């Protein structure tokens, strides 16, 4: 029996959307968009709440760029990250049309990535943390987020001489925490 690995990401997205529909209705909608950064890019789903004090869960499915942008590799890895963002310190603009807030969110990340400085790929599991600024607009349902994120965890790699499997600290998750990321999400 063989499994077509090309269809796994699409099946995961379809399964997530199907299972999250009741949750999204209870929260007041769903948002879809994209996340952009020098370390990763991909799609993002959020479950906005009508109450700005409530946490806002977010799911990102990203291509982990590793060293591709800087010429350190030729292939991207892939990762899925779930965070629960908490808002604080919000304020509105003078025309009362835009709401801006600070956020911080813990979460988890899993994927198949290339870690620094190796050219080898391996599975990764990490705790995630992100923080930044988010803007809500009253006249249209767009959310713009600018922030930073770190993934602290382990990556499974090969031992010395290519023998055995060892757990290593996921260096890219910590080393690339200072790369800014931007998220554009349209809330339905």
C-alpha positions in Angstrom: 0.0 0.0 0.0 1.4 3.4 -0.9 0.2 6.9 0.1 0.3 9.8 -2.4 2.2 12.4 -0.3 1.2 15.2 -2.7 -2.4 15.1 -1.6 -1.7 15.2 2.2 -1.6 19.0 2.5 -4.8 19.5 0.6 -6.5 16.7 2.6 -5.4 18.4 5.8 -6.8 21.8 4.8 -10.1 20.2 3.7 -10.4 18.2 7.0 -9.6 21.3 9.1 -12.2 23.5 7.3 -14.8 20.8 7.7 -14.1 20.2 11.3 -13.9 23.9 12.1 -17.2 25.1 10.6 -19.3 24.7 13.7 -16.7 26.4 15.8 -16.5 29.3 13.3 -20.2 29.8 13.4 -20.2 30.0 17.2 -17.4 32.6 17.2 -19.0 34.9 14.6 -17.2 34.0 11.4 -14.0 32.9 9.8 -11.2 34.8 8.2 -8.9 33.7 5.4 -5.7 35.3 4.1 -2.0 35.1 3.7 1.1 35.4 5.8 4.3 36.8 4.4 7.8 36.8 5.8 11.5 36.2 4.9 11.2 33.0 6.8 7.9 31.6 5.5 4.9 32.4 3.5 1.5 30.7 3.2 -2.2 30.8 4.0 -3.7 31.8 7.2 -7.2 31.2 8.8 -8.5 33.0 11.8 -11.7 32.7 13.8 -12.5 36.3 14.7 -14.7 37.0 17.7 -17.2 39.8 18.0 -15.7 40.5 21.4 -12.3 42.1 21.0 -11.3 41.0 24.5 -11.7 37.3 23.5 -8.7 35.4 22.2 -8.5 34.8 18.4 -7.3 31.4 17.3 -5.2 31.4 14.1 -4.0 28.5 11.9 -1.2 29.0 9.4 -0.1 26.5 6.7 3.2 27.8 5.4 6.1 27.0 3.2 9.2 27.2 5.5 11.7 29.0 3.3 14.7 28.0 5.4 17.6 29.4 3.5 16.0 29.5 0.0 15.7 33.3 -0.1 19.3 33.8 0.8 20.6 31.0 -1.5 21.2 28.4 1.2 18.9 25.8 -0.2 16.8 24.9 -3.2 13.7 23.4 -1.6 11.2 24.6 1.0 9.9 22.7 3.9 6.3 22.8 5.2 4.7 23.6 8.5 1.4 24.0 10.3 1.2 26.5 13.2 -1.7 27.1 15.6 -1.7 30.1 17.9 -4.3 31.7 20.2 -3.8 35.5 20.0 -4.8 37.7 23.0 -5.4 41.4 22.4 -4.5 44.1 24.8 -3.9 47.9 24.8 -6.3 48.7 21.9 -7.1 52.2 20.7 -9.2 53.8 17.9 -8.1 56.4 15.4 -9.5 59.9 15.5 -12.2 59.2 12.9 -13.2 56.1 14.9 -12.8 54.1 11.7 -9.8 51.9 12.6 -9.1 49.9 15.8 -5.5 49.1 16.5 -4.4 46.6 19.2 -1.3 44.8 20.5 -1.4 41.1 20.6 0.5 38.1 22.0 -0.2 34.5 21.3 1.1 31.1 22.4 0.7 28.0 20.2 2.3 25.0 18.6 4.0 24.2 15.3 4.7 21.0 13.5 6.2 20.3 10.1 8.9 19.0 7.9 11.7 21.5 7.6 15.4 22.2 6.9 17.3 23.4 9.9 20.4 25.5 10.0 23.2 24.8 9.0 22.3 21.4 7.6 20.9 20.6 4.1 18.9 17.7 5.5 15.1 17.9 6.2 13.4 16.4 9.2 10.2 16.5 11.2 9.9 19.3 13.7 7.7 19.9 16.8 7.8 23.3 18.6 6.1 25.7 20.9 5.3 28.9 19.2 5.0 32.5 20.4 4.1 35.6 18.4 3.5 39.2 19.2 2.8 42.3 17.3 0.2 44.9 16.2 -3.1 44.3 14.5 -5.4 46.7 12.8 -9.2 46.2 12.3 -11.1 48.4 9.9 -14.8 49.4 10.5 -15.8 49.9 6.9 -14.3 46.7 5.5 -13.5 43.4 7.1 -9.7 43.4 6.5 -7.2 42.7 9.3 -3.6 43.7 8.9 -1.1 42.2 11.3 2.6 43.0 11.7 4.7 41.1 14.2 7.3 38.7 15.1 7.2 34.9 16.0 9.5 32.3 17.4 9.2 28.5 17.3 11.2 26.8 20.1 11.4 23.0 19.8 13.2 20.0 18.4 13.9 18.7 14.9 14.6 15.0 14.2 17.9 14.6 12.4 20.4 12.0 11.4 23.2 11.1 13.8 26.9 11.2 13.0 27.8 9.4 9.8 24.1 9.4 8.8 23.3 6.6 11.3 20.5 6.7 13.7 18.0 9.5 14.6 18.7 12.2 17.1 16.7 15.1 18.5 18.3 18.5 17.9 17.3 22.0 19.0 15.4 23.7 16.1 17.8 26.5 15.5 15.8 28.2 12.7 12.9 28.7 15.0 15.0 30.8 17.4 17.5 32.3 14.9 14.8 33.7 12.6 12.5 35.1 15.4 13.6 38.6 14.6 12.3 38.4 10.9 9.1 40.5 10.8 6.0 38.9 9.4 2.8 40.4 7.9 -0.6 38.8 7.8 -3.5 40.0 5.6 -6.8 38.4 6.6 -10.3 39.0 5.1 -13.0 38.2 7.7 -16.2 36.7 6.2 
